[in-house]
Amino acid sequence: MAERWDASLTALLRERFALRVEAAAPVRGLGDECAIWRTTAPAGYAVRISPVRRSAADLEWVYRVAARFAAVVPEAVAPLRGTDGRAVAVWEGRPVAVWPWIAGDQLDREDRWARRAAAELLARLHAAASAIDPVGPRPDPVRRCAHCRHWSDLRDPALDADLAAWERRTRAVPVALHGDFYRRNLICAGGTIAGLLDWDELRVDYPERELAWAAWELSKNDAGDGLLAARAREFLDVYARGAAGVWDRRMIVPLIREGLRAEVCRNRTGRGPRLGDDPYTAAEVRAFGALRGTAL
């Protein structure tokens, strides 16, 4: 998608962002659904081109919320504002945004310091989310399956009951969450986390859901079918020291399993009924079963 750079994109950036790009190179390995170009003349910018299915109005809302976080959390990265005050332009039907280029490497899950730094950052993000003004519902929220009952190996009435009971009793308040807090969106440089990228999956939800998924992403084994419990516990301990609100540690594993189920369902739906699970999805199915009854 958008593997070319042409004069019309150059003109759009000049008109909407007062950015005169003379040279840019495509970036591989970032943006699962987006085309990303790094400007080299002038240096220092990332041009992010989203797919047609993304709404410019919805992403504008998302990026305004991201800017609120960036004002109080240094690692949070917000896009540039255009000459009209908006962060999103449209090129050939695709939303386009310009971001500061954050130099560094994606977080290494094997680096204990990096995992601890990520937990501390997540706690600050959630504290900031609780403090900023209410953002209201996202205009076009990211859809996710709730129970996935149409897949026999994902049915789990006990899990459904635990999740329903938790939502009834929780004292937490839904807040704006990054929505995709994992290693590839955490850029490290000079012994620090230099930037938290890609806010497109932002959602309004309970912080525990994001905490649980972050603990999974940064503490799973290499095969992706099991949790390294000691790492996960340390991640949660570090988070707890900076957390602003009350959260239920007993629900972390059920919420991880909820996230695994939703992701498996999404991946299967995207691949279609004729294809079997790819290795990544198959590993998540194994993890969904293996984590049943686990406690952290």
BELUR-V515518 format. One record per backbone hydrogen bond with DSSP energy under -1.0 kcal/mol. CO is the residue of the C=O (numbers start at 0). NH is the residue of the N-H. If there is no record, write none. Layout:
BEGIN
co = <CO/CO>
nh = <NH/NH>
END
This chain:
BEGIN
co = <5/6/7/8/9/10/11/12/12/15/18/22/22/24/34/35/36/37/40/40/43/44/45/46/47/48/50/54/55/56/57/58/59/60/61/62/63/64/65/66/68/68/72/74/81/85/88/90/93/94/95/96/97/98/104/107/110/111/112/113/114/115/116/117/118/119/120/121/122/123/124/125/127/147/150/155/156/157/158/159/160/161/162/163/164/165/174/176/179/181/182/182/184/185/186/186/187/188/191/194/195/198/202/204/205/206/207/208/209/210/211/212/213/215/218/220/225/226/227/228/229/230/231/232/233/234/235/236/238/238/247/248/250/251/252/253/254/255/256/257/258/259/260/261/262/263/264/265/266/267/277/278/279/280/281/282/283/284/285/286/288/290>
nh = <9/10/11/12/13/14/15/16/18/82/20/39/40/37/48/26/46/24/21/22/100/38/98/36/96/34/53/58/59/60/61/62/63/64/65/66/67/68/69/70/71/72/75/195/84/81/95/93/90/49/88/47/79/45/187/110/114/115/116/117/118/119/120/121/122/123/124/125/126/127/128/129/131/150/153/159/160/161/162/163/164/165/166/167/168/169/204/202/181/184/106/185/196/106/193/194/104/191/188/186/76/201/176/174/208/210/211/212/213/214/215/216/217/219/227/223/220/228/231/232/233/234/235/236/237/238/239/240/241/242/250/251/254/255/256/257/258/259/260/261/262/263/264/265/266/267/268/269/270/271/281/282/283/284/285/286/287/288/289/290/291/293>
END
